[in-house]
Amino acid sequence: MRILNQRIEAAYPELEEEAGAIYALPTMSAEGALAKIELGLAVQGPFDWRDHALELVEEGLKDLRDMIGLKRGDDISAHDEVGGF
């Protein structure tokens, strides 16, 4: 278990770098927005938001809303919408 945990921990920096690169890409479709949300949730660690995870989720939600014509209240954060407190 310890070895597996070390391998997982070693992969996080590359995952975060790739998530940052994907965050920088423009969203071209509802599928792309959904992919950003799903990737952000996958990058999310078990305790705290990892670098770029929250950004990907927020960007994906914003882009998806724009594409389907929905607006959200300015007082609701993406963190609250995806199960935050």
C-alpha atoms as a printed R data frame, in Angstrom:
   type eleno elety resid chain resno       x      y       z
1  ATOM     1    CA   MET     A     1   0.000  0.000   0.000
2  ATOM     2    CA   ARG     A     2   2.819  2.378   0.845
3  ATOM     3    CA   ILE     A     3   4.434  1.836  -2.571
4  ATOM     4    CA   LEU     A     4   1.133  2.422  -4.354
5  ATOM     5    CA   ASN     A     5   0.589  5.623  -2.370
6  ATOM     6    CA   GLN     A     6   4.093  6.841  -3.319
7  ATOM     7    CA   ARG     A     7   3.357  6.219  -7.009
8  ATOM     8    CA   ILE     A     8   0.067  8.107  -6.761
9  ATOM     9    CA   GLU     A     9   1.738 11.032  -4.969
10 ATOM    10    CA   ALA     A    10   4.491 11.126  -7.626
11 ATOM    11    CA   ALA     A    11   1.852 11.467 -10.372
12 ATOM    12    CA   TYR     A    12   0.125 14.519  -8.837
13 ATOM    13    CA   PRO     A    13   2.551 17.191 -10.152
14 ATOM    14    CA   GLU     A    14   2.145 15.997 -13.753
15 ATOM    15    CA   LEU     A    15  -1.626 15.755 -13.342
16 ATOM    16    CA   GLU     A    16  -1.785 19.298 -11.976
17 ATOM    17    CA   GLU     A    17   0.403 20.616 -14.813
18 ATOM    18    CA   GLU     A    18  -1.809 18.977 -17.428
19 ATOM    19    CA   ALA     A    19  -4.967 20.210 -15.696
20 ATOM    20    CA   GLY     A    20  -3.554 23.757 -15.800
21 ATOM    21    CA   ALA     A    21  -2.877 23.437 -19.535
22 ATOM    22    CA   ILE     A    22  -6.420 22.184 -20.166
23 ATOM    23    CA   TYR     A    23  -7.846 25.021 -18.058
24 ATOM    24    CA   ALA     A    24  -6.093 27.487 -20.374
25 ATOM    25    CA   LEU     A    25  -7.770 26.022 -23.478
26 ATOM    26    CA   PRO     A    26 -10.956 27.717 -24.675
27 ATOM    27    CA   THR     A    27 -14.115 25.646 -24.305
28 ATOM    28    CA   MET     A    28 -15.633 25.029 -27.724
29 ATOM    29    CA   SER     A    29 -18.648 22.843 -26.892
30 ATOM    30    CA   ALA     A    30 -20.953 21.708 -24.120
31 ATOM    31    CA   GLU     A    31 -19.036 18.436 -24.170
32 ATOM    32    CA   GLY     A    32 -15.802 20.363 -23.576
33 ATOM    33    CA   ALA     A    33 -17.356 22.228 -20.656
34 ATOM    34    CA   LEU     A    34 -18.549 18.948 -19.194
35 ATOM    35    CA   ALA     A    35 -15.058 17.470 -19.668
36 ATOM    36    CA   LYS     A    36 -13.547 20.379 -17.709
37 ATOM    37    CA   ILE     A    37 -16.002 19.769 -14.880
38 ATOM    38    CA   GLU     A    38 -15.325 16.034 -14.844
39 ATOM    39    CA   LEU     A    39 -11.552 16.534 -14.960
40 ATOM    40    CA   GLY     A    40 -11.716 19.104 -12.171
41 ATOM    41    CA   LEU     A    41 -13.606 16.661  -9.995
42 ATOM    42    CA   ALA     A    42 -11.153 13.864 -10.867
43 ATOM    43    CA   VAL     A    43  -8.170 16.067  -9.988
44 ATOM    44    CA   GLN     A    44  -9.835 16.976  -6.699
45 ATOM    45    CA   GLY     A    45  -8.066 15.382  -3.782
46 ATOM    46    CA   PRO     A    46  -9.885 13.776  -0.879
47 ATOM    47    CA   PHE     A    47  -9.391 16.703   1.533
48 ATOM    48    CA   ASP     A    48  -8.614 20.065  -0.099
49 ATOM    49    CA   TRP     A    49  -9.016 21.428  -3.608
50 ATOM    50    CA   ARG     A    50  -5.884 20.661  -5.605
51 ATOM    51    CA   ASP     A    51  -4.369 23.273  -7.912
52 ATOM    52    CA   HIS     A    52  -6.559 23.890 -10.965
53 ATOM    53    CA   ALA     A    53  -9.317 21.482  -9.869
54 ATOM    54    CA   LEU     A    54 -11.659 24.204  -8.644
55 ATOM    55    CA   GLU     A    55 -10.720 26.439 -11.592
56 ATOM    56    CA   LEU     A    56 -11.611 23.680 -14.064
57 ATOM    57    CA   VAL     A    57 -14.952 23.026 -12.399
58 ATOM    58    CA   GLU     A    58 -15.850 26.727 -12.226
59 ATOM    59    CA   GLU     A    59 -14.758 27.365 -15.827
60 ATOM    60    CA   GLY     A    60 -16.637 24.318 -17.087
61 ATOM    61    CA   LEU     A    61 -19.802 25.326 -15.241
62 ATOM    62    CA   LYS     A    62 -19.581 28.903 -16.545
63 ATOM    63    CA   ASP     A    63 -18.996 27.782 -20.126
64 ATOM    64    CA   LEU     A    64 -21.740 25.162 -19.983
65 ATOM    65    CA   ARG     A    65 -24.227 27.733 -18.630
66 ATOM    66    CA   ASP     A    66 -23.260 30.181 -21.366
67 ATOM    67    CA   MET     A    67 -23.703 27.525 -24.054
68 ATOM    68    CA   ILE     A    68 -27.144 26.456 -22.891
69 ATOM    69    CA   GLY     A    69 -28.301 29.952 -21.952
70 ATOM    70    CA   LEU     A    70 -28.533 29.550 -18.199
71 ATOM    71    CA   LYS     A    71 -27.519 32.163 -15.686
72 ATOM    72    CA   ARG     A    72 -26.546 31.556 -12.092
73 ATOM    73    CA   GLY     A    73 -27.005 33.815  -9.123
74 ATOM    74    CA   ASP     A    74 -23.893 35.806  -8.308
75 ATOM    75    CA   ASP     A    75 -24.159 34.674  -4.702
76 ATOM    76    CA   ILE     A    76 -23.715 30.955  -5.540
77 ATOM    77    CA   SER     A    77 -20.185 29.645  -6.002
78 ATOM    78    CA   ALA     A    78 -19.290 26.566  -8.025
79 ATOM    79    CA   HIS     A    79 -17.934 25.073  -4.804
80 ATOM    80    CA   ASP     A    80 -21.433 25.165  -3.329
81 ATOM    81    CA   GLU     A    81 -22.909 23.673  -6.482
82 ATOM    82    CA   VAL     A    82 -20.587 20.643  -6.529
83 ATOM    83    CA   GLY     A    83 -21.141 19.654  -2.930
84 ATOM    84    CA   GLY     A    84 -19.217 22.246  -0.962
85 ATOM    85    CA   PHE     A    85 -20.422 23.510   2.359
